[in-house]
Amino acid sequence: MNNIKDWILLQKIAAVAVITLNNPRKMNVLTWELLEDMEKIQTAIENDVTIKAVVIKGEGKHFSTGVNLDTLKATDAQFMLQKLDWIQRVWSRWQELPVPVIAAIHGACIGGALELALALDIRIAADNAFFRLPEVGFGVSPDMGGTTRLTKLVGPGQAKRIILGNEEITAEEALRIGLVEIVVPAGNLEERALNLAKKMSEMPPLGMRWAKKGINLAAESSVRSGLLFEQAQSICCFMTEDLQEGLRAFTEKRKPVFKGK
């Protein structure tokens, strides 16, 4: 992708797309330009059927310290009115992709960067990672999904403690309260994320797509709605070549070859 600047990198390792926030001198701050390039990368992933999983990580000592404060100083209410809906859509688009998206988090994961991580499917943290949503201290509430997604993950009490108290959360505490799913030694972070992404990339893509949709739906709807969705997706999956291949491969004790059909 020649039109993408080097503050965000896209690399493909087999069927896994690895996205790197690549501005370590400024602790991988989020800028409007970076978000525009991230949106282009999302489109590229959607259009590449050979990509089956995604890992997002940060270069240098930190995942990201969030939105550049200089950018916020130059922003007024009218500008945010125009930009905020777009930013929320960029973050939400990761949840809507048909493939799993994994955050590999080390060092600081603050503000908008934490809200990005909250929008991804799975969060793996290094043991040196720390998390904070400091927006209230600046006179504003988190507005990129922080109050919504954090509350769904950890519950309203913990969300209020973290946001209203401007509390910094360690990796171990994040694991305990459900903010992240896995904690590993810092030196093993990238390997653990890539191994999980590779394992997921070898699964039948249609099954993965429906499972991700079903889990997302379950987090936002009633049990009855979720069960109806499961019925519908099961009927669709039983019409696919991949399901038959999976059953044959299991019977024949061989590795299945899935085609996404």
N, C-alpha and C positions, 0 to 999 in steps of 0.2 A: 504494500500500500504506500505508494510514493508520496501521497498527499498528507501523510501523517507525520507530524513533527516528532523529534526524538524525546520529548518529555513524556511520551507514553509509547511503549514498544509492544509489538505483537509478534510472537514467535510460535511456530507450530512444532510440537514434538509428537510425532506419530499422529494420533487422532485428538490430541489435547492442544488447545490454544492457551498459551501462557501470555498474560498481559502484565506488563511491568510499569508501575508508576516510576518514572525515571528522571526525577529532578532532586537527587539526594542533597545537593548543596543547600536547597531550600526546604529540606525535609518533605519532599514530594507534595508540596501544597497543591490544592485544587484551584485551577483557574478556569475562566470561561472557555479559553482556547483548548485546554485539556479536555473539558467536557464535550466540546464539539468533536474532537478527535475520538473520544470514547464512543460517541454515538456512531461515528463512521465505522469503528471496529465492530460494534454490535451488528450493524447492517452486514458487514463482511462475514461475520460468524453465521448469521441467519441464512446467508446465500451460499455457504460452503457446507454441503451435506457430509463432507468427510470429517468435519469437526464434531466430536461426540461429547466433549467435556471442556470446561474452561477453568483456569486457575488465575487469580488476580493477586499480585504481590507487589511489594515496594522495594526499590533499590536503596542501598545504603543502610543506615542505622534504624530507619523507621518505616512503617507502612505509609503513613501520611498524617500530617498535623492538621488536615482539613483545609477549609477555604482560606485563601490569602487575606489577612486582615487589611492590607492596603487596598485590596479589591472592595472589601466591605465599606471602607471609609469613603470610597468614591461612588457608593451606591445610594440611591434614594428610593422612596416608596414606589414611584412610578416605574422605575427600572426593575425593581423586584417583582412588581405585578406582572411585568412582561416575561421575566426570566424564571420565576419560581416554578410555575406549572411545567415548564420545559425541563428544569432540573429534576423535578419529581418524576417526570416521565422517563428520563434517562436512567435514574436509579431503579424505577419499577420495571423497566424493560429487561433487566437481568433476571427477574423472577419469571418473566413471561417467555424467555428463551426456551426452546424445547430440550435443551441440554443442561446438565447440572453445572452450577458455577460455584467454585470454592474460593474462599478468601484465605490466603496464607499471611497471617498478621504477625509482625514482630515490632518491637519498640512502640512508639506512639501511634495510637489510632484514636484520633480526636475529632470531635465536631462532625463536619460533613463526611469525613473519612469513616467514622464509626457508622454514620447513617448509610454510607455505601455498603459497608460490611453487613449491616442489618438487612439489606435488600438482597443479599446473596443467599444461596441455598444452604451452605455449610461454612462454618467459620472454624479454622484451625489456627490456634495461637501458639507462638513460641512462649517459653516460660519467662521471657523478658518483656512481653507485651503489656501495655497498660492502656486503659480506655477512659474516655471522659467526654461528656457533652457539656461544654462550658457556656452555651449560648445565653442562658438566663443571667449569667454574670455580666453580659454585655447589654442587657435590657431587651432581649428577644427570646422567644421560645424556639427550640429545635424545629426546623421547618422543611427538612428533606426526608421526613419519615421517622424522625427520632422518637417523638412522643407516641406515635402509632405502633411502629414495629417493635420498639423496645418493650412497650407495655405488653404486647402479644407474647414476646419471648419470656420475659421475667416476671410479669404481673405488675399491677399498678403500684403496689407498695415499693417494690425495688426500683421501679422506673422513677417514682417520685423522689426516692432517696438519691438516686444517681443524678437526676436532672435538677431538682430543686436544691439539693445540697452541693451541687457541683463537685461530686465525689469522684476521685480517681480510683479505678478498679483494676486490681492486678489480674494476671492471667488465671491464677488459681481460683480467685473469687469469681471471675467471669465464668469459669467452668462450673463452679458450685451453684450459681444462680441461673444457669442456662443461657448465658449470653454467648458463649462459644460451646462447641461440641467436643473439641479435642485440644489438649495442651501437650506439647512435646518440647524437648530441649531445643534451644535456638538453632543449634547446628543441624538438627534433623528436620527442620520445618519444611523446607522446599521438597525434600525427598518424600516426606509423609504426604504432603499435598499432591504431589505428582503421582505417587503410587495409588492414592485413592482415586484421582481423576482417571488414571489409566485403567483401573479396575472397572470404573463406571463406564468408560468409553468402550469396553468390550462387551457390554450388555446389549440386548436388542434395543435399537433406538426407539422403536414405537412403544415398547413397554416402558422405557425410561420416560418418554414424553408424557404418556398417560399417567404414570405414577406421580410425576412431578406436578401435573395439573391437579390430580386428585388430592395430594397433600396440601397444595396451596388452597384449594377449595375448602378442605376440611378446616383450615385455620380461620375461615371467614364465613362459614355457613353452618346450618343445622346438621345433625346426624342424618336426618332423613334425606336432605339434599345430597349429602356425601354418598349415601348408599345408592341413591338413584344414579349418580354419576358412575359409581363402580359398576353397576349393572350395564350401563351404556358402553363404557370403555371395554368391559369384558367381552361383550358381543362383537365389538369392532376388532379386538385383538384376536378373537378366535377365527376371524376371516383372513388373517395375515399368513404369509409364507413363513415369517420368522417364528411364529409359535409352533408351527409344524416342524420346522427345522430344529428348534430347541428340544422338542419331545423326541424326535428321531435321534439327535445327538446324545441325549441322555440314555436312551435305550441301547444305542450302539457304543456307548462309552468312549465318545470322541468329543473334541472341542467343536462347538457349533460355529457355523459361518452365517452370520446375520446380514441381511441386505436392506433392512429398513422397508420391507414390502409386506 
